[in-house]
Each structure stands twice: as structure tokens, then as C-alpha cells.
């Protein structure tokens, strides 16, 4: 489910009789939790998470790419998840891993920075992944844009998490560029398909964060190139 699906789904979740809900893939965790608690007829325990897999939708089918991603990063906004014991019971006999994070809101916000930048580049080169792999200048711009995105989050007092992601992008940008070059050469890159509408919506969220006045020249250039490719979506 994409970020732009939530306005249609939240009322259904609020009316659902379940007491425990995990929501993922969004930047508005506090607002969504408040909505569910205000509009639900029954008490709701709400947690947030992200399943570390990828995929695409094509011709009515969902193609899921798990790889090593049989796991979920999750957490509560107000402390530990109240139904943590039920989660352990549900997944006890599976190979699925639950990774609890003490600041899941920050984790989800950090997650969209590389995701949006990656999708900007994909649209700019019209999903021609080998063309992206050959475009060193664009890859470098994308990685610098990610660094700028993290600076925006820092200005909003969000911790950078996971730390390894931040270190790879900021401290070893040349290594990150090599990794991105290899990734875009691989067939798996052609199976990961982001929604243009979702990226536009997440871009709007990021522009709201930029009211911190942190300069993001490389991010802005990528976004403008992306807008040129999908101009009809902005009308």
C-alpha cells in the first residue's frame, strides 16, 4: 500500500473491530494515530512499522521482492508496543524477524529521503536502469541530495537512523555511488517500481519540512527534473 492510499484506508481501519493495528509506509504517524483514536468506536492500540521488502504492481498483480527482507522494523509512538507479546506469539514459529525501534517516527521519516531521491532518478531516465548506471553525474547528484535531505531532518531535531545508512551516504559518497551503479545494472532494480503519485505526495511533505530554510540545491534540481518528466501530474 502506498502513502497516498491512506486517506481512503484510515476510515476503514477506524471502523474495524480489531484492537491492535500496525501501519507502515508513511510520514504522518502522529496524525494517523490521532485520527484512529478520535474516529474509532473501540479502543485502538496503534503501532507503526515498515516491512523491508520491495516490489511492484503490474496488470492487476503484485510482485513482491523479499530477498533478505523477511522482517519488519516497528515501534510505538508513546513507548513500547502494548501488544508486543501477541506479536511474538504470532511470529514465534516463523522465519519472520521483528526489529523494534525506539523512534519509529524518525525511522520512517529518514526512510523517505533515499526513497524519494531514488525514484526521482528513475523517472528522470524513464526507468532505463542501465542508463542511470552510466550517468555518474546524476548518481552523484542523487547522493548529495540525500545528504541534504538528512540535514533537513537534523534541523527538525529528528535523529538520523539507521546510523549505517547515514554513514554510507555522508562519509563514503564514492562507495555509495559505486553501490548505486551496481544496483542499477542488476535486474532486480527493474522490479522495484515506485508510484509517481506517491513520490509527488512525499515530495510535498519534504517541501513542508524545508521550511527550516536548510539549503537543498541538489535536491531541488532533481525534483525539477522529475517535475519536467511528469508535468501532467502537477496540472
Secondary structure as UniProt FT lines:
FT   HELIX           3..5
FT   HELIX           6..15
FT   STRAND          20..24
FT   HELIX           29..39
FT   STRAND          45..51
FT   STRAND          54..58
FT   TURN            59..60
FT   STRAND          61..65
FT   TURN            67..68
FT   STRAND          71..75
FT   TURN            77..78
FT   TURN            82..83
FT   HELIX           84..91
FT   TURN            92..93
FT   STRAND          97..100
FT   TURN            102..103
FT   HELIX           104..124
FT   TURN            125..127
FT   HELIX           129..134
FT   HELIX           136..155
FT   TURN            156..157
FT   HELIX           163..171
FT   HELIX           173..185
FT   HELIX           187..190
FT   HELIX           196..209
FT   HELIX           210..212
FT   HELIX           217..229
FT   HELIX           231..234
//
